Amino acid sequence: MITTVLAQAAAGGGGIMGQVFLFGGIILIMYFFMIRPQQKKQKESKKFIEEIKKGDTVVTIGGLHGKVSAVEAETVVLELDRGLKVTVEKSAISLDFSKKPTTNK
């Protein structure tokens, strides 16, 4: 009985390395398809927020469209419509609307 258990354990030893390579491959695939693109997106977003300047047309996370009227340390003053100005945090800016491709209809 003990020899049978030892024989099975010896035969299963090669399978452990296969499992290690399988799990390593899964982790590598997760890195390239999930983690790396997210890090790249965060880096681009941070760069965009740092480069906001007066005159840019932007959209906030809440959906407000406006033109940057002034940029301060951590806040941005947006001109929405007819002189209405709103102060928002830089982190609340979602995307640059002026670089959005226009569609011809």
C-alpha positions in Angstrom: 0.0 0.0 0.0 2.8 2.5 0.9 4.7 1.6 -2.3 1.6 2.4 -4.3 1.2 5.8 -2.6 5.0 6.6 -3.2 4.7 5.5 -6.8 1.8 7.9 -7.3 3.6 10.7 -5.6 6.7 10.2 -7.8 4.6 10.2 -11.0 2.7 13.3 -9.9 5.9 15.3 -9.3 6.3 16.2 -12.9 2.7 17.6 -13.0 3.6 20.2 -10.4 6.0 21.9 -12.7 3.3 21.9 -15.4 0.9 23.5 -13.0 3.5 26.2 -12.0 4.0 27.0 -15.7 0.3 27.1 -16.3 -0.3 29.5 -13.4 2.7 31.6 -14.4 1.3 31.8 -17.9 -2.1 32.9 -16.6 -0.6 35.6 -14.5 1.5 36.8 -17.5 -1.6 37.0 -19.7 -3.5 38.9 -17.0 -0.7 41.4 -16.8 -0.6 42.1 -20.5 -4.4 42.2 -21.1 -5.6 43.9 -17.9 -3.0 45.5 -15.7 -0.7 47.1 -18.3 -3.4 48.8 -20.3 -5.0 50.2 -17.1 -1.6 51.6 -16.0 -1.1 53.2 -19.5 -4.6 54.8 -19.4 -3.9 56.3 -15.9 -0.6 57.7 -17.0 -2.2 59.4 -20.1 -5.0 60.8 -17.9 -2.5 62.2 -15.4 -0.5 63.8 -18.2 -3.6 65.3 -19.7 -4.7 66.8 -16.3 -1.2 68.4 -15.8 -1.3 69.9 -19.3 -4.7 71.6 -19.1 -4.4 75.2 -20.2 -6.7 78.2 -20.7 -8.9 77.9 -23.8 -9.2 74.1 -23.8 -12.7 72.7 -24.2 -13.2 69.9 -21.7 -15.8 67.6 -20.2 -16.1 66.9 -16.4 -16.8 63.6 -14.9 -20.3 64.9 -14.1 -20.9 65.7 -17.8 -20.4 69.5 -17.8 -19.0 70.8 -21.1 -17.1 74.0 -20.8 -14.1 76.1 -21.8 -11.2 76.5 -19.4 -11.2 80.1 -18.2 -8.4 79.8 -15.6 -6.1 77.2 -14.2 -5.0 77.3 -10.6 -3.0 74.9 -8.4 -5.6 72.1 -8.0 -8.7 73.7 -9.5 -9.9 74.8 -12.9 -12.4 77.6 -13.6 -14.8 76.5 -16.5 -16.9 78.9 -18.4 -20.1 77.1 -19.2 -22.5 79.4 -21.0 -23.1 83.2 -21.2 -20.4 84.0 -18.6 -21.4 81.3 -16.1 -18.2 80.2 -14.4 -17.8 77.1 -12.3 -14.8 76.0 -10.3 -14.0 72.3 -10.3 -11.1 70.2 -9.1 -8.6 69.1 -11.8 -9.3 65.5 -11.0 -12.9 66.0 -12.1 -11.9 66.7 -15.7 -12.6 63.7 -17.8 -11.4 64.4 -21.3 -10.3 67.0 -23.8 -13.3 67.8 -26.0 -11.4 70.0 -28.4 -9.4 67.0 -29.8 -12.5 64.9 -30.4 -12.9 64.1 -34.1 -15.8 65.9 -35.8 -18.4 64.1 -37.8 -19.7 65.5 -41.0 -23.4 65.0 -41.5 
